[in-house]
Amino acid sequence: MSPLRPALCAISPSSLDRLYQRCAEYKKHGADFAKWRCVLKITKNTPSQLAIMENANVLARYASICQMHGIVPIVEPEILPDGEHDLQRCQYVTEKVSEEKV
């Protein structure tokens, strides 16, 4: 995983580069489904809208590539519970991430 931008405290997977070839290989070996996570960290100012959008785009690209190979994609925008935020902040971020459309 590589930082989206250090100040955002959000990370975005960069290994989609070879996913098309890897999915072909996985399918050849019998894979029927695959899972991908994008991690979002909650702080007072993060995740930013940019980080939420980028993670949604990565998950959508991943799902599309999997489907091209007949692999069922399982996507998980993982929201880290660690930190000093309260339950309301966690709920707000979870709703924003869940609402994001690609």
C-alpha positions as CSV (number, residue, x, y, z in Angstrom):
1,M,0.0,0.0,0.0
2,S,1.2,3.5,-0.7
3,P,0.2,6.8,0.9
4,L,-2.4,8.7,-1.1
5,R,-1.0,11.9,0.5
6,P,0.8,11.7,3.9
7,A,-1.3,14.6,5.3
8,L,-4.5,12.8,4.5
9,C,-3.7,9.8,6.7
10,A,-5.4,7.7,4.0
11,I,-3.8,4.9,2.0
12,S,-4.7,3.6,-1.4
13,P,-3.5,0.2,-2.9
14,S,-1.2,0.6,-5.8
15,S,-0.9,-3.0,-6.8
16,L,-3.9,-2.8,-9.3
17,D,-1.2,-2.5,-11.9
18,R,-0.8,-6.2,-12.6
19,L,-4.3,-7.3,-11.3
20,Y,-5.6,-8.2,-14.8
21,Q,-2.8,-10.7,-15.3
22,R,-3.0,-12.0,-11.8
23,C,-6.8,-12.6,-12.1
24,A,-6.3,-14.6,-15.2
25,E,-3.8,-16.7,-13.4
26,Y,-6.0,-17.1,-10.3
27,K,-9.0,-18.1,-12.5
28,K,-6.9,-20.7,-14.3
29,H,-6.1,-22.2,-10.9
30,G,-9.8,-22.3,-9.9
31,A,-10.5,-19.0,-8.0
32,D,-14.2,-18.1,-8.0
33,F,-14.0,-15.0,-5.8
34,A,-11.5,-12.5,-4.4
35,K,-11.5,-9.8,-1.8
36,W,-9.9,-6.4,-1.7
37,R,-9.7,-3.9,1.1
38,C,-9.1,-0.1,1.0
39,V,-8.2,1.3,4.4
40,L,-9.4,4.6,5.7
41,K,-8.2,6.1,9.0
42,I,-10.5,8.3,11.1
43,T,-9.1,11.5,12.7
44,K,-10.5,14.9,13.2
45,N,-10.0,15.8,9.5
46,T,-9.7,12.5,7.8
47,P,-10.6,10.7,5.7
48,S,-10.9,13.5,3.2
49,Q,-13.5,13.5,0.5
50,L,-10.6,13.0,-2.0
51,A,-9.5,9.9,0.0
52,I,-13.0,8.5,0.1
53,M,-13.5,9.0,-3.7
54,E,-10.1,7.5,-4.5
55,N,-10.7,4.4,-2.4
56,A,-14.2,4.0,-4.0
57,N,-12.5,4.2,-7.5
58,V,-9.9,1.7,-6.6
59,L,-12.5,-0.8,-5.3
60,A,-14.6,-0.2,-8.5
61,R,-11.6,-0.8,-10.7
62,Y,-10.7,-4.0,-8.8
63,A,-14.3,-5.3,-9.1
64,S,-14.4,-4.6,-12.8
65,I,-11.1,-6.4,-13.5
66,C,-12.3,-9.4,-11.4
67,Q,-15.6,-9.6,-13.3
68,M,-13.7,-9.6,-16.6
69,H,-12.3,-12.9,-15.6
70,G,-15.5,-14.4,-14.1
71,I,-14.3,-13.9,-10.5
72,V,-16.8,-12.5,-8.0
73,P,-15.3,-9.4,-6.3
74,I,-15.8,-8.8,-2.6
75,V,-14.9,-5.2,-1.8
76,E,-14.4,-3.8,1.7
77,P,-13.8,-0.1,2.4
78,E,-12.2,-0.8,5.8
79,I,-12.6,2.0,8.3
80,L,-10.1,1.7,11.1
81,P,-11.7,2.0,14.5
82,D,-8.5,3.1,16.2
83,G,-8.2,6.7,17.4
84,E,-9.6,9.2,19.7
85,H,-12.8,9.9,17.7
86,D,-16.2,9.4,19.2
87,L,-19.0,7.1,18.0
88,Q,-20.7,10.0,16.1
89,R,-17.6,10.7,14.1
90,C,-17.3,7.0,13.2
91,Q,-20.9,6.9,12.2
92,Y,-20.5,10.0,10.0
93,V,-17.4,8.6,8.3
94,T,-19.0,5.2,7.8
95,E,-22.1,6.8,6.2
96,K,-20.0,9.0,3.9
97,V,-17.9,6.1,2.7
98,S,-21.0,3.9,2.2
99,E,-22.7,6.7,0.2
100,E,-19.8,7.2,-2.2
101,K,-20.7,6.5,-5.8
102,V,-18.2,5.9,-8.6
